[in-house]
């Protein structure tokens, strides 16, 4: 893949400009047909989350017979790109799922509705104030957090155990992890893990374990080209050894579990957020298990609890009240919570969490139990990333592609990324 961000940015600008001309700012306003209000609701996820979401939406429609909800979903990368195009063209869906990294970008860009304008439709009194604040920008509530999640090592426990390798444990370090995946590769004949070098999320966990951060409080880079060189030298070395997946496989990653080496039976483990890892269960015959992320060499944890995702409404929706009612239902209704389980993470509504968690089953139970093992052991989450970070996630993986295919050294790619990142953040 090309590493030149200037070419990509120009192409994206053309795409967004064409989108704006084609949509003419009409789609985000909602529609009314047959006396009913129609809302468009979109999210990213896997088939398991989709089935549960559609079931919850059907319950919402039965309780609100005057509202029809049109749903759609995609893998994260495809969803992020499509939403950016829709937002640029004034065609954002009435209700949308948002990542932590999207809030600042879409709030300051005028895409999101001020949810404070709908106080009668939205209940926030049972959401932790700290979590609630993560959906606010400059004191205005633009989104509500749906659930809480954290990253994990996702692995085929049966295959790992059969290889005779010590299982993942709390407090293990990145060097411990590297030794484990080397042994797995040697004993199973396939990579022990998906190459984490392409993941900004994994880099952030590694970086926080060094006592650093992705961004400063002022929104600048919190690390140097030297830091990134060390990370990419580490992961590139493991790839060259065959301990992690080859470039031909990691370049196929698109945010869906189906296209990961673990999901295709070509690796023993992967890194992912806890709740979305449910998508692996129908793909990995032996099932998957969750374990804590590796820590820094001195035991400093890098992972953290973060809002797994948010719900927001389009600023130009023609039905702000109905959009707010759907958001409220998905977050605060107990029956909806029982349907959704932990498919988006553990619920943030405190009474719902207390009511739902004890009854969780199957992989939802796995997520809840996993979160319990790291409860109280993690550091506070960072502030929401600056708006440029959403684009930089793609840039990060593209620049690592240059390393994976031998087109750049880790140092060259790291310096290139830092230069691009500083320009993007300005």
C-alpha positions as CSV (number, residue, x, y, z in Angstrom):
1,X,0.0,0.0,0.0
2,X,1.2,3.5,-0.7
3,X,2.7,5.4,2.3
4,X,2.3,8.9,0.8
5,X,-0.5,10.6,2.8
6,X,-0.7,13.6,0.4
7,X,-1.9,11.4,-2.4
8,X,-4.5,9.7,-0.2
9,X,-5.7,13.0,1.3
10,X,-6.3,14.5,-2.2
11,X,-8.2,11.4,-3.3
12,X,-10.3,11.6,-0.1
13,X,-11.0,15.3,-0.7
14,X,-12.3,14.5,-4.2
15,X,-14.5,11.7,-2.8
16,X,-16.0,13.9,-0.1
17,X,-16.6,16.8,-2.5
18,X,-18.4,14.5,-4.9
19,X,-20.4,13.1,-2.0
20,X,-21.5,16.6,-0.9
21,X,-22.7,17.4,-4.5
22,X,-24.6,14.1,-4.8
23,X,-26.3,14.1,-1.4
24,X,-27.1,17.8,-1.4
25,X,-27.5,17.7,2.4
26,X,-30.8,15.9,2.3
27,X,-30.4,12.5,3.7
28,X,-29.7,13.3,7.4
29,X,-33.0,15.0,8.0
30,X,-35.0,11.8,8.4
31,X,-38.3,11.0,6.7
32,X,-41.9,10.4,7.4
33,X,-43.9,7.8,5.5
34,X,-47.4,6.7,6.0
35,X,-47.7,8.9,9.0
36,X,-44.7,7.2,10.6
37,X,-41.3,8.7,11.4
38,X,-38.4,6.8,9.8
39,X,-35.0,6.9,11.4
40,X,-31.7,5.6,10.0
41,X,-29.5,3.9,12.6
42,X,-26.1,2.7,11.7
43,X,-23.3,0.9,13.7
44,X,-20.2,-1.2,13.2
45,X,-19.9,-4.7,14.5
46,X,-20.2,-8.4,13.7
47,X,-23.2,-10.6,12.9
48,X,-23.7,-11.5,16.5
49,X,-24.0,-7.8,17.4
50,X,-26.2,-7.2,14.4
51,X,-28.7,-9.9,15.3
52,X,-29.0,-8.6,18.9
53,X,-29.3,-5.0,17.7
54,X,-32.1,-5.8,15.3
55,X,-34.0,-7.7,18.0
56,X,-33.7,-4.7,20.4
57,X,-34.8,-2.3,17.6
58,X,-37.8,-4.5,16.9
59,X,-38.7,-4.1,20.6
60,X,-38.3,-0.4,20.4
61,X,-40.6,-0.2,17.4
62,X,-43.2,-2.2,19.2
63,X,-43.2,0.3,22.0
64,X,-43.1,3.3,19.6
65,X,-45.5,2.3,16.8
66,X,-45.1,5.7,15.2
67,X,-41.4,5.1,14.5
68,X,-39.7,2.9,11.9
69,X,-36.0,2.3,12.3
70,X,-33.9,1.4,9.2
71,X,-30.7,-0.3,10.4
72,X,-27.4,-1.1,8.8
73,X,-23.9,-2.1,9.9
74,X,-20.4,-2.9,8.6
75,X,-17.0,-3.8,9.9
76,X,-15.2,-1.0,11.7
77,X,-12.9,0.2,8.9
78,X,-15.7,0.2,6.3
79,X,-18.1,1.9,8.7
80,X,-15.6,4.6,9.6
81,X,-15.0,5.5,6.0
82,X,-18.6,5.5,5.0
83,X,-19.6,7.6,8.0
84,X,-16.9,10.2,7.1
85,X,-18.3,10.4,3.6
86,X,-21.9,10.7,4.7
87,X,-20.9,13.4,7.3
88,X,-19.0,15.4,4.7
89,X,-22.0,15.4,2.4
90,X,-24.6,16.4,5.1
91,X,-26.0,12.9,4.9
92,X,-25.2,11.5,8.4
93,X,-27.7,8.9,9.7
94,X,-30.2,10.1,12.2
95,X,-28.7,7.9,14.9
96,X,-25.1,6.6,14.7
97,X,-22.6,4.6,16.7
98,X,-19.4,6.5,17.4
99,X,-16.0,5.6,18.6
100,X,-14.1,7.6,21.3
101,X,-11.9,8.9,18.5
102,X,-14.8,10.3,16.5
103,X,-16.4,12.6,19.1
104,X,-14.2,15.6,18.8
105,X,-14.1,15.4,15.0
106,X,-17.8,15.2,14.5
107,X,-18.8,17.5,17.3
108,X,-16.5,20.4,16.2
109,X,-17.5,19.7,12.6
110,X,-21.1,20.4,13.3
111,X,-22.2,16.8,12.5
112,X,-23.7,15.9,15.9
113,X,-26.8,17.1,17.6
114,X,-26.5,18.8,21.0
115,X,-28.3,16.1,23.1
116,X,-28.9,18.7,25.8
117,X,-31.8,19.9,23.6
118,X,-33.7,16.7,24.4
119,X,-33.7,16.5,28.2
120,X,-37.1,14.8,28.4
121,X,-36.1,12.0,26.1
122,X,-32.7,11.2,27.5
123,X,-31.9,9.9,31.0
124,X,-28.4,10.2,32.2
125,X,-28.7,10.1,36.0
126,X,-27.5,6.5,36.3
127,X,-24.4,6.9,34.2
128,X,-21.1,7.6,35.9
129,X,-20.3,11.3,35.6
130,X,-16.8,10.5,34.4
131,X,-18.0,8.3,31.6
132,X,-20.8,10.7,30.8
133,X,-18.2,13.5,30.3
134,X,-16.3,11.5,27.7
135,X,-19.2,12.3,25.2
136,X,-19.0,16.0,25.8
137,X,-17.0,18.6,24.0
138,X,-16.5,22.1,25.6
139,X,-19.3,21.3,28.0
140,X,-21.9,20.3,25.4
141,X,-23.2,16.6,25.4
142,X,-22.9,15.4,21.9
143,X,-23.0,11.6,22.6
144,X,-23.8,9.1,25.3
145,X,-21.5,6.2,26.1
146,X,-23.2,2.8,25.6
147,X,-20.8,0.5,27.4
148,X,-17.4,0.0,28.9
149,X,-14.7,-2.2,27.4
150,X,-11.0,-2.9,27.4
151,X,-8.5,-4.7,25.2
152,X,-7.5,-8.3,25.5
153,X,-5.4,-11.1,24.1
154,X,-7.9,-13.3,22.3
155,X,-6.6,-16.9,21.9
156,X,-7.5,-20.4,21.0
157,X,-7.0,-21.9,24.5
158,X,-7.1,-25.5,23.4
159,X,-4.5,-25.1,20.7
160,X,-2.3,-22.9,23.0
161,X,-2.5,-25.5,25.7
162,X,-1.9,-28.4,23.3
163,X,1.3,-26.7,22.3
164,X,2.6,-26.9,25.8
165,X,3.2,-23.2,26.1
166,X,2.5,-21.4,29.5
167,X,-0.8,-19.6,29.2
168,X,-1.2,-15.8,29.3
169,X,-1.3,-14.4,32.8
170,X,-1.9,-11.2,34.6
171,X,1.2,-9.0,34.8
172,X,3.1,-10.7,31.9
173,X,5.3,-8.4,29.8
174,X,5.7,-7.7,26.1
175,X,8.9,-9.8,26.2
176,X,6.9,-12.6,27.9
177,X,4.3,-12.4,25.1
178,X,7.0,-12.4,22.4
179,X,8.6,-15.6,23.9
180,X,5.2,-17.2,24.0
181,X,4.3,-16.5,20.4
182,X,7.7,-17.7,19.3
183,X,7.1,-21.0,21.0
184,X,3.6,-21.3,19.6
185,X,4.9,-20.7,16.1
186,X,7.6,-23.3,16.5
187,X,5.2,-26.0,17.9
188,X,2.1,-25.4,15.9
189,X,3.6,-24.5,12.5
190,X,1.7,-21.2,12.2
191,X,2.1,-17.7,13.7
192,X,1.5,-17.5,17.4
193,X,-0.3,-14.1,16.9
194,X,-1.5,-11.6,14.5
195,X,1.2,-8.9,13.9
196,X,0.3,-6.1,16.3
197,X,2.7,-3.6,14.5
198,X,-0.2,-2.4,12.3
199,X,-2.4,-1.5,15.2
200,X,-2.4,2.0,16.8
201,X,-4.4,0.5,19.7
202,X,-1.6,-2.0,20.5
203,X,1.0,0.7,20.1
204,X,-0.8,2.8,22.6
205,X,-0.9,0.0,25.2
206,X,2.8,-0.6,24.7
207,X,3.5,3.1,24.9
208,X,1.5,3.6,28.1
209,X,3.4,0.7,29.6
210,X,6.5,2.8,29.0
211,X,4.9,5.7,30.9
212,X,4.1,7.7,27.8
213,X,0.9,8.4,25.8
214,X,-0.3,8.8,22.3
215,X,-1.2,12.5,22.8
216,X,-0.4,15.4,25.1
217,X,-3.1,17.3,26.9
218,X,-2.8,19.9,24.3
219,X,-3.5,17.5,21.4
220,X,0.0,17.0,20.2
221,X,2.0,13.8,19.8
222,X,3.0,12.3,23.1
223,X,5.8,10.2,21.7
224,X,8.8,10.5,19.4
225,X,9.9,8.8,16.2
226,X,12.4,7.0,18.4
227,X,9.6,5.4,20.4
228,X,7.7,4.3,17.3
229,X,11.0,3.0,15.8
230,X,11.4,0.8,18.9
231,X,7.9,-0.6,18.6
232,X,8.1,-1.3,14.9
233,X,11.6,-2.8,15.2
234,X,10.2,-5.2,17.9
235,X,7.2,-6.3,15.8
236,X,9.1,-6.4,12.5
237,X,11.6,-8.7,14.1
238,X,8.9,-11.1,15.2
239,X,7.4,-11.1,11.8
240,X,10.7,-11.9,10.2
241,X,11.0,-14.8,12.6
242,X,7.6,-16.1,11.6
243,X,6.3,-15.7,15.2
244,X,3.5,-13.3,14.0
245,X,1.5,-13.2,10.8
246,X,3.1,-12.2,7.5
247,X,2.5,-9.0,5.6
248,X,0.2,-10.7,3.1
249,X,-2.2,-11.6,5.9
250,X,-2.1,-8.4,8.0
251,X,-2.7,-6.2,4.9
252,X,-6.1,-7.9,4.5
253,X,-7.3,-6.7,7.9
254,X,-10.4,-4.6,7.6
255,X,-11.8,-4.3,11.1
256,X,-13.8,-7.5,10.8
257,X,-12.9,-10.7,12.7
258,X,-13.7,-12.8,9.7
259,X,-10.6,-11.5,7.8
260,X,-8.1,-11.9,10.7
261,X,-5.6,-14.7,10.7
262,X,-7.1,-16.0,13.9
263,X,-10.6,-16.0,12.4
264,X,-9.3,-17.9,9.4
265,X,-7.4,-20.5,11.4
266,X,-3.9,-19.0,10.4
267,X,-2.8,-17.8,13.9
268,X,-3.3,-18.9,17.5
269,X,-4.1,-15.5,19.0
270,X,-4.9,-11.9,18.3
271,X,-5.4,-8.6,20.0
272,X,-8.9,-7.1,20.1
273,X,-11.4,-5.3,22.3
274,X,-13.2,-7.7,24.7
275,X,-16.9,-7.5,23.6
276,X,-16.2,-7.5,19.8
277,X,-14.2,-10.7,20.3
278,X,-17.5,-12.6,20.4
279,X,-17.3,-12.6,16.6
280,X,-14.5,-15.2,16.9
281,X,-16.7,-17.8,18.6
282,X,-18.4,-19.2,15.4
283,X,-15.0,-19.0,13.5
284,X,-12.7,-20.8,16.0
285,X,-13.8,-24.3,16.4
286,X,-12.4,-24.6,19.9
287,X,-13.7,-21.3,21.1
288,X,-11.6,-18.4,22.3
289,X,-10.5,-17.1,25.7
290,X,-9.6,-13.6,26.9
291,X,-6.4,-12.6,28.8
292,X,-4.9,-9.3,29.9
293,X,-2.7,-7.3,27.6
294,X,1.1,-7.4,28.2
295,X,2.5,-4.8,30.5
296,X,5.7,-2.8,30.5
297,X,8.8,-4.5,31.7
298,X,8.4,-2.9,35.2
299,X,4.8,-4.1,35.4
300,X,3.1,-0.8,34.4
301,X,-0.2,-1.7,32.7
302,X,-0.9,-0.1,29.4
303,X,-4.5,-1.1,28.8
304,X,-7.4,0.8,30.3
305,X,-11.1,0.8,30.5
306,X,-12.6,3.0,27.8
307,X,-16.0,3.8,26.6
308,X,-16.5,1.0,24.1
309,X,-18.7,3.2,21.9
310,X,-21.2,6.0,21.9
311,X,-24.5,6.8,20.4
312,X,-25.1,10.2,18.8
313,X,-27.7,11.9,16.6
314,X,-27.2,14.0,13.4
315,X,-27.4,17.7,13.9
316,X,-29.6,18.0,10.9
317,X,-32.0,15.1,11.7
318,X,-35.6,16.1,11.1
319,X,-36.6,14.1,14.2
320,X,-34.4,14.9,17.1
321,X,-36.9,13.8,19.7
322,X,-37.4,10.4,18.2
323,X,-33.6,10.0,17.7
324,X,-33.1,10.8,21.4
325,X,-35.8,8.2,22.3
326,X,-34.0,5.5,20.4
327,X,-30.6,6.4,22.1
328,X,-32.3,6.4,25.5
329,X,-33.9,3.0,24.8
330,X,-30.7,1.4,23.7
331,X,-28.8,2.6,26.8
332,X,-31.4,2.7,29.6
333,X,-34.0,0.1,28.9
334,X,-33.6,-3.1,30.9
335,X,-35.3,-5.3,28.3
336,X,-33.0,-3.9,25.6
337,X,-30.0,-4.5,27.9
338,X,-30.9,-8.2,28.3
339,X,-31.1,-8.6,24.6
340,X,-27.8,-6.7,23.9
341,X,-25.9,-8.4,26.7
342,X,-22.3,-7.6,26.5
343,X,-22.2,-7.4,22.7
344,X,-21.0,-3.8,23.1
345,X,-19.3,-4.2,26.4
346,X,-20.6,-4.0,30.0
347,X,-23.6,-1.6,30.3
348,X,-22.8,1.8,31.8
349,X,-26.3,2.4,33.3
350,X,-25.6,1.4,36.9
351,X,-28.9,-0.2,37.9
352,X,-29.0,-2.1,34.5
353,X,-25.4,-3.3,35.0
354,X,-26.3,-4.6,38.5
355,X,-29.4,-6.3,37.1
356,X,-27.9,-7.7,33.8
357,X,-24.4,-8.9,34.6
358,X,-25.3,-11.7,37.0
359,X,-27.5,-13.3,34.4
360,X,-25.0,-13.1,31.5
361,X,-24.2,-16.3,29.7
362,X,-21.8,-17.7,27.2
363,X,-19.3,-15.2,25.8
364,X,-21.1,-12.3,27.5
365,X,-20.1,-14.1,30.8
366,X,-16.6,-14.4,29.5
367,X,-16.4,-10.6,28.9
368,X,-17.8,-9.8,32.4
369,X,-15.5,-12.3,34.1
370,X,-12.5,-10.9,32.1
371,X,-13.3,-7.3,33.1
372,X,-13.5,-8.5,36.7
373,X,-10.0,-9.8,36.6
374,X,-8.5,-6.4,35.7
375,X,-10.9,-4.3,37.8
376,X,-8.9,-1.9,39.9
377,X,-5.6,-2.8,38.3
378,X,-5.7,-0.4,35.3
379,X,-4.7,3.2,35.1
380,X,-7.2,6.0,34.2
381,X,-8.1,6.3,30.5
382,X,-6.5,9.1,28.5
383,X,-8.5,12.1,27.4
384,X,-10.4,11.7,24.1
385,X,-8.0,11.9,21.2
386,X,-7.9,15.0,19.0
387,X,-9.9,15.0,15.8
388,X,-7.0,14.1,13.5
389,X,-6.5,10.7,15.2
390,X,-9.3,9.0,13.3
391,X,-7.5,9.5,10.0
392,X,-4.1,8.7,11.6
393,X,-5.3,5.2,12.5
394,X,-5.3,4.4,8.8
395,X,-2.0,6.2,8.3
396,X,-0.4,4.2,11.1
397,X,-1.3,0.9,9.5
398,X,-0.3,2.1,6.0
399,X,3.1,3.2,7.1
400,X,3.7,-0.1,8.9
401,X,2.8,-1.8,5.6
402,X,6.0,-0.2,4.2
403,X,8.0,-1.9,6.9
404,X,6.2,-5.3,6.5
405,X,6.9,-5.4,2.7
406,X,10.5,-4.2,3.2
407,X,10.0,-0.9,1.5
408,X,11.1,1.2,4.5
409,X,13.1,0.5,7.6
410,X,11.3,0.9,11.0
411,X,13.2,4.2,11.5
412,X,12.2,5.6,8.1
413,X,8.6,4.6,8.5
414,X,8.5,6.0,12.0
415,X,9.9,9.4,10.9
416,X,7.5,9.5,8.0
417,X,4.5,8.8,10.3
418,X,5.5,11.4,12.9
419,X,5.9,14.0,10.1
420,X,2.5,13.2,8.7
421,X,0.9,13.0,12.1
422,X,2.1,16.5,13.1
423,X,0.8,17.9,9.9
424,X,-2.6,16.2,10.4
425,X,-2.9,17.4,14.0
426,X,-2.2,21.0,12.9
